[in-house]
Amino acid sequence: MKFRRTRPADVDVNLTPLIDVVFLLLIFFMVTTTFTKETHLAVELPEADGLVAEVQADLLEVVVNEAGSYSVNGLALINSQAETLRRALIKAAGDNRGLPFVVTADAKTPHQAVVTVMDVAGKMGFSSLSITTQKPEAEQ
């Protein structure tokens, strides 16, 4: 008796489930990944090692203390609102917008108080604005 040999079945690897799994993983990683652009700036503040400027007789000096209160040329203001500061500057400078404008602020002054002074001065037309600093303690 002659038996027929059975042919071995062709060996196939079905790639469809593998491709489905790869696509699912790709979608999962795309959805769970956060795309944030973080910027880290290394900021070095400038030092005040320059020469001491000459003190002019006619200048407009605004002093801002630690609490954010203002005084214009030594006269304290009743509050720290921008409108009050603007009125005091008009009274002190008159129509002369060419006066040197000096901002003297405490090191612990809130940044907003100094920005308010600079904003009011800019809106009024003062162009010669400077900020006073002191030399580092090691050099004094």
C-alpha positions as CSV (number, residue, x, y, z in Angstrom):
1,M,0.0,0.0,0.0
2,K,1.2,3.3,-1.0
3,F,0.5,6.1,1.4
4,R,0.6,9.6,0.2
5,R,2.8,12.0,1.8
6,T,1.1,15.0,3.2
7,R,2.7,18.2,2.1
8,P,3.9,20.4,4.9
9,A,1.9,23.6,5.2
10,D,3.6,26.8,4.2
11,V,4.8,28.6,7.2
12,D,3.5,32.2,7.3
13,V,3.9,34.8,9.9
14,N,0.9,37.0,9.9
15,L,2.1,40.6,10.4
16,T,-1.3,42.3,10.7
17,P,-1.5,41.9,14.5
18,L,2.1,43.1,14.9
19,I,1.4,46.2,12.9
20,D,-1.7,46.9,14.9
21,V,0.2,46.7,18.2
22,V,3.0,49.0,16.8
23,F,0.4,51.6,15.8
24,L,-1.3,51.4,19.1
25,L,2.0,51.9,20.9
26,L,2.8,54.8,18.6
27,I,-0.5,56.5,19.3
28,F,-0.1,55.8,23.1
29,F,3.3,57.5,23.2
30,M,2.1,60.4,21.1
31,V,-0.8,61.1,23.4
32,T,1.1,60.7,26.6
33,T,4.2,62.7,25.7
34,T,4.1,66.4,26.6
35,F,5.7,68.7,24.1
36,T,6.9,71.6,26.1
37,K,9.6,74.0,25.0
38,E,11.4,74.9,28.1
39,T,13.9,77.7,28.0
40,H,16.4,78.3,30.7
41,L,18.2,81.6,30.6
42,A,21.3,82.2,32.4
43,V,21.1,85.8,33.5
44,E,24.0,87.6,35.1
45,L,23.0,91.0,36.4
46,P,25.3,93.9,35.5
47,E,27.6,95.2,38.2
48,A,28.0,98.9,38.8
49,D,31.8,99.3,38.6
50,G,31.7,102.5,36.6
51,L,32.8,105.9,37.6
52,V,30.6,108.0,39.8
53,A,28.6,110.4,37.8
54,E,28.6,114.1,38.5
55,V,25.6,115.2,40.6
56,Q,23.7,117.9,38.7
57,A,22.0,120.6,40.7
58,D,18.7,120.3,38.7
59,L,17.5,116.8,38.6
60,L,14.4,114.9,39.3
61,E,14.9,112.1,41.8
62,V,12.2,109.5,42.7
63,V,13.0,107.4,45.7
64,V,11.2,104.1,46.2
65,N,11.4,102.5,49.6
66,E,11.2,98.8,50.6
67,A,7.4,99.1,50.9
68,G,6.9,100.6,47.5
69,S,6.2,104.2,48.6
70,Y,7.5,107.1,46.6
71,S,9.1,110.4,47.3
72,V,9.9,113.0,44.7
73,N,13.0,115.2,45.4
74,G,12.7,114.4,49.1
75,L,9.0,115.0,49.4
76,A,7.0,111.9,50.4
77,L,3.8,111.2,48.5
78,I,0.6,110.4,50.3
79,N,0.1,107.1,48.4
80,S,1.8,104.9,45.8
81,Q,-0.6,105.3,42.9
82,A,0.6,106.2,39.4
83,E,-1.6,109.3,39.2
84,T,-0.3,110.8,42.4
85,L,3.3,110.2,41.2
86,R,2.5,111.9,37.9
87,R,1.1,115.0,39.6
88,A,4.1,115.2,41.9
89,L,6.4,115.0,38.8
90,I,4.5,117.7,37.0
91,K,4.8,119.9,40.1
92,A,8.5,119.3,40.5
93,A,9.5,119.4,36.8
94,G,7.0,121.8,35.3
95,D,7.3,121.7,31.5
96,N,11.1,120.8,31.5
97,R,11.2,117.2,30.3
98,G,15.0,117.5,29.7
99,L,15.8,117.1,33.4
100,P,17.8,114.1,34.3
101,F,15.4,111.6,35.8
102,V,17.0,109.4,38.6
103,V,15.2,106.4,40.2
104,T,16.6,105.3,43.5
105,A,15.1,102.1,44.8
106,D,15.7,99.9,47.7
107,A,17.1,96.5,46.9
108,K,14.0,94.8,48.3
109,T,11.6,97.1,46.5
110,P,8.8,95.3,44.6
111,H,9.6,95.3,40.9
112,Q,6.2,96.6,40.1
113,A,6.9,99.9,42.0
114,V,10.0,100.6,39.9
115,V,8.3,99.7,36.7
116,T,5.5,102.1,37.6
117,V,8.0,104.9,38.1
118,M,9.6,104.2,34.7
119,D,6.2,103.9,33.0
120,V,5.0,107.2,34.3
121,A,8.3,108.9,33.4
122,G,8.2,107.5,29.9
123,K,4.6,108.6,29.3
124,M,5.4,112.1,30.5
125,G,8.3,112.3,28.0
126,F,11.4,112.1,30.2
127,S,14.2,110.6,28.1
128,S,17.2,110.8,30.4
129,L,16.4,108.0,32.9
130,S,19.0,106.4,35.1
131,I,18.9,104.1,38.1
132,T,21.2,104.5,41.0
133,T,23.3,101.6,42.3
134,Q,26.0,101.1,44.8
135,K,29.3,99.4,44.4
136,P,29.6,95.8,45.8
137,E,30.7,95.8,49.4
138,A,34.0,94.1,48.6
139,E,35.1,97.2,46.6
140,Q,33.9,99.9,48.9
